[in-house]
Amino acid sequence: MTAPLTADAHEHGLVGDGTADDGPALQKLVDALGDATAGDGRPRTVRVPAGRYLIRDKPVLWRSGVSLVGAGRGATCFALTNPGAPTQPVPLAWFTTAQHGAGRDHHIADVTFAHFEIDGLGVETEEYEVLAKGLGLQYVLRGRFSDLWIHDTAATGFGCDFLQDTVVEGVLTERCGRQDPGEKMGGAGIGIGVGGWGPVERLAVTDCTARGNGTNGIFLELQQDDWVPPRGIRLTACHAEDNRYGISDWGADGLLVTGCTMLGNHVAGFDVSAQGTTSVGGRGGLVTGCVIDGNAGDGVALGNTPGPYGFHGNRVSNNGRYGYWQHNLSGGDQEPATDIVLESNDIHDNALDGIRVDAPLHEPAIFGNRIRGNGRRAAPEAHGGGEGVHCGPLSLTDERADWLPGGHRGKELTIGGEPGGAEVTAGAAAVVTAVVTDNTATRLTLAPLRPGADTAWPDATPGPGTAYRLPDSPAPRAGLTAAAAVTHPYVHGNRVRDDGHPRTQVHAVWIAPEATWTGGRVSGNDFSGNGSASTRFDSAPSGGRWRDNAG
């Protein structure tokens, strides 16, 4: 066939009626255009009119120089399905190292994927299959992925690795990782493997939205532990909501995250840790101008990194555990993190400590922050049942309650058992749990059972009068808690106080019994106005200077 520079899909055998299998015709067209491009060096484009194009049982092996452009997401839809091949993952397009020998010298170049939808609901593999993605390309050079809507895939929605001189923009991923229980590889909205091109990968991810995905909303993951974590990757103006993790850096160097929102994620809004396949955390990153709010767990969880890392001018608020949590997971880097910087952030109204250090820090700089009104999980134990108690898909209401607003934030609600909070006996209602994300005086708001779910309950919504229990509040709850080794810190010019009623942030600074605080400088801070004494030293600081701190 003659290979035009732009080919209309309908003129080359694709039907788009939602019934015919359009995969073979698309594969034939991609091969023809790929051969032509290889021959004359001129990239080609497949234009796909509005319609629903079925890709059944076999993905399309993509070719360099061939672009795929639809009529708009919601207009042009590729529906993936595998009724005849239950063990076969069916991404729309794939080209991988393991299956096809992809590499630096055998890559996909000069491709655009734009203006269409990928519906992955029809793919169901017998076991979780990490390759059951929406798009699964590796080693892409000069790529552009624009204005895509990818949803309900069994594994990661946008799962493309090693993207050089590439832009990912305006990609919406929803309810991807459908078969991932949250603990497998992949299962994300946007998952990008890094390191394959060497120490620099020039990649921009901008204006993307990831909502209700099984693991991460957006994550970067070093793919080989002997590779150098790459620099050159930027995330700008992205939104991550109702994922297990919002945005994660599992192995980049110098990742820039700017102007993003991370809301209502289940474990953490922003995560750096050893969660990835190589157990390598990111390092050298900068997170600036972001809103990290209302996550069921931590706002920022940072660990398994040698450092440095910087957080500047962010709002970290209303999270169900800590605003910022320094920690290390087993299996990853355990050395002290050096040069962690928290500057000019507004860290407020988190359920427990504003900043919690549970892993060693060396020469951290914490300055110019407003750390206020944390320790919101201050309400005492509560229980009830019977008249006035009723549940919704994401709520429990007790009309007779008078809870401290926000006072149960992050607690685990237990439903079932005997009214009044008694122990469960034979014949009592089955016991289930849910996480409280916020509360008013009479109503608890609950996190969904899993990302993308529309209910907090594993079975039917509990009936009227069901018994419930809420645990007591932990104490103390501080603006800044050190529970590990902190050496030579610089803590200056912070406003660490609580002017609320009641004052739920008990102390400005707490050095826990297991901590060591050595050297450094703590000066010019406002530690006044907390619920109790401004500082509590269960382990006395050693050396250093504490001076000119109010309160």
C-alpha positions, -999 to +999 in steps of 0.1 A: +000+000+000+010+036-005+018+051+029+005+086+033+019+110+059-016+112+075-039+081+073-076+081+081-083+050+102-117+044+085-100+043+051-078+015+063-102-009+078-110+003+113-148+004+120-153+020+154-188+005+161-179-010+195-185-046+181-159-053+154-123-061+165-103-032+152-070-045+166-058-064+135-066-034+111-048-010+134-018-033+137-016-036+099-018+001+095+009+008+121+032-017+105+027-002+071+033+034+083+062+022+104+079+005+075+074+037+054+089+059+081+119+035+084+124+038+047+122+076+042+126+090+077+092+109+076+070+103+106+033+094+099+000+100+118-031+078+121-062+100+126-090+082+142-126+097+139-151+095+167-162+060+176-156+031+199-128+009+187-125-025+201-090-039+207-095-076+216-072-102+230-039-088+216-022-054+220-008-034+191+029-036+188+039+000+182+064+013+156+088+043+157+075+074+139+038+065+140+015+088+159-021+081+170-045+111+171-082+109+179-111+134+177-111+141+215-113+121+247-148+110+251-152+111+213-126+086+201-125+056+225-103+025+224-120-003+244-096-030+256-109-065+262-095-101+264-124-126+264-104-151+243-071-147+261-076-145+299-039-147+306-030-120+280-025-084+291-040-060+264-026-025+265-036-004+235+000-001+224+032-017+237+068-020+230+090-033+259+124-046+267+113-080+279+089-087+250+105-068+221+141-060+230+135-022+235+166-003+245+185+029+239+195+017+204+161+001+197+136+027+207+104+044+197+109+079+184+089+109+172+054+097+183+024+115+195-006+100+213-034+126+216-071+133+220-086+099+228-099+077+256-087+042+267-113+021+285-097-008+302-127-023+320-129-052+296-096-067+305-096-092+334-065-115+337-066-147+358-039-133+381-028-097+385-006-088+355+016-058+357+015-053+319-023-050+317-019-013+311-036+013+290-003+023+273+029+003+279+058+017+259+095+017+269+124+037+256+105+066+239+125+095+224+108+128+215+074+116+225+043+136+233+013+122+252-015+148+253-052+151+262-057+114+270-084+099+293-073+064+306-096+046+330-104+013+347-073-006+335-064-038+354-029-024+361-013+010+355-032+033+332-003+053+317+026+029+322+054+042+299+091+040+310+123+058+300+109+089+283+136+111+268+128+146+255+092+138+261+061+157+274+031+141+292+004+167+294-033+168+301-035+131+309-065+120+331-063+086+348-091+073+368-097+039+387-066+023+372-050-006+390-084-022+392-069-057+399-041-044+422-050-047+459-025-019+466+006-040+473+017-052+438+039-035+413+023-009+392-015-004+396-011+034+393-027+061+373+006+074+358+036+052+365+069+061+348+100+039+351+133+060+351+170+054+346+171+037+313+186+066+294+213+073+319+219+101+344+197+126+327+161+120+314+145+151+301+108+146+309+080+171+317+047+159+332+022+188+334-014+194+340-022+157+346-049+144+370-049+110+387-079+100+407-090+068+425-061+047+413-050+015+431-015+025+442+000+058+432-016+087+414+017+096+398+050+080+405+085+077+392+104+045+399+141+036+393+140+003+374+174-012+382+192-007+415+226-004+398+214+025+376+221+061+385+190+079+396+183+104+368+180+142+369+159+163+346+123+153+355+096+179+363+060+176+375+040+208+372+003+217+380-008+181+385-036+168+407-036+135+427-068+125+446-081+094+463-051+072+454-032+050+478-003+075+474-007+108+457+027+116+441+057+094+448+094+097+441+109+062+442+142+068+427+147+101+408+174+127+415+164+163+416+127+158+409+109+191+407+073+191+419+057+225+415+021+238+419+005+204+424-024+194+446-025+161+466-058+156+483-076+128+500-051+101+493-052+071+516-016+066+528+003+098+520-001+128+497+036+129+488+059+099+494+096+092+491+105+057+503+118+022+495+084+012+482+096+008+446+109-024+429+145-014+436+139-001+471+156+032+461+141+064+474+144+097+456+170+123+465+178+159+457+141+168+450+123+201+454+086+204+463+073+239+460+040+257+460+019+226+465-013+220+485-012+187+504-045+185+522-069+161+537-050+129+531-062+100+553-026+093+564+004+116+562+007+148+542+044+142+533+061+109+541+099+110+535+124+082+540+150+058+526+169+088+511+204+100+518+191+135+510+190+163+503+153+172+498+136+205+500+100+216+507+093+253+502+061+273+504+037+244+506+004+241+525+004+208+544-029+206+563-058+186+576-041+152+572-051+122+592-017+116+608+014+137+605+019+168+584+055+158+576+068+123+586+105+114+585+108+076+585+126+047+570+110+015+557+130-018+561+148-029+530+158+005+519+185+031+527+189+035+565+216+061+566+207+095+581+191+118+557+213+149+552+202+185+543+164+181+545+150+216+542+115+227+554+111+264+545+082+288+546+056+260+547+021+263+564+017+231+584-015+232+602-045+212+616-030+178+610-043+151+633-010+143+651+023+161+650+030+189+625+065+175+619+075+140+632+111+127+630+112+089+633+144+084+614+179+100+618+184+135+603+217+152+599+219+190+595+182+196+587+171+232+582+136+241+595+130+278+591+103+303+585+074+278+588+040+283+604+033+252+623+000+257+640-031+240+653-018+205+649-028+176+672-064+178+660-070+142+671-078+154+706-113+140+711-116+113+739-128+078+733-164+076+722-190+049+716-227+046+709-254+029+691-292+026+690-315+055+683-301+084+664-272+064+648-272+059+611-247+054+583-242+066+548-218+052+522-191+075+535-204+086+569-217+078+603-240+102+622-249+101+659-275+127+665-269+126+702-231+131+700-212+163+708-178+156+694-149+181+691-149+191+654-119+174+638-112+156+670-115+121+656-095+129+624-074+099+614-089+075+640-101+040+631-138+037+636-151+002+646-186-007+636-206-036+650-205-056+683-229-047+711-245-012+716-226+009+741-192-003+730-193-037+748-172-066+735-186-086+706-207-116+716-223-144+696-251-130+675-238-095+675-233-075+643-201-083+623-172-060+631-158-038+604-135-007+605-132+025+586-109+055+587-122+089+598-111+117+576-129+145+595-159+151+618-184+177+630-201+175+663-224+147+652-211+134+618-180+114+609-167+115+573-150+083+563-124+074+537-135+051+509-127+014+514-101+016+487-091+041+461-119+046+435-146+031+458-178+050+466-183+035+500-163+029+532-179-005+538-168-039+526-204-051+524-237-033+527-240+000+545-246-007+582-282-004+593-297+022+618-286+019+654-254-001+647-229+000+676-197+019+670-165+027+689-138+053+685-104+051+704-089+077+727-066+104+715-028+099+717-006+123+736+015+143+735+009+160+701+035+186+691+043+210+664+077+193+660+085+159+675+120+143+675+118+106+681+152+097+665+187+110+662+188+147+651+223+161+647+233+197+641+198+210+632+191+246+622+156+256+635+150+293+631+122+318+627+093+294+629+060+302+644+050+270+663+019+277+683-018+270+686-043+299+690-074+276+686-100+267+712-092+242+725-054+242+719-049+208+705-011+212+698+001+204+732+038+214+728+058+234+702+087+210+705+089+175+720+121+155+722+109+120+730+128+095+753+142+075+724+156+106+706+190+123+707+193+160+698+229+170+693+244+204+685+229+228+661+210+261+667+174+267+677+167+304+678+143+332+670+112+309+671+078+317+685+069+287+708+042+304+727+005+297+729+005+259+728-018+237+750+009+230+776+045+239+781+062+252+749+089+225+750+091+190+765+125+173+768+122+136+778+157+134+764+178+165+770+194+181+740+232+180+740+253+209+730+241+235+705+224+268+712+188+274+722+183+312+724+158+340+717+128+317+714+095+332+726+075+311+750 
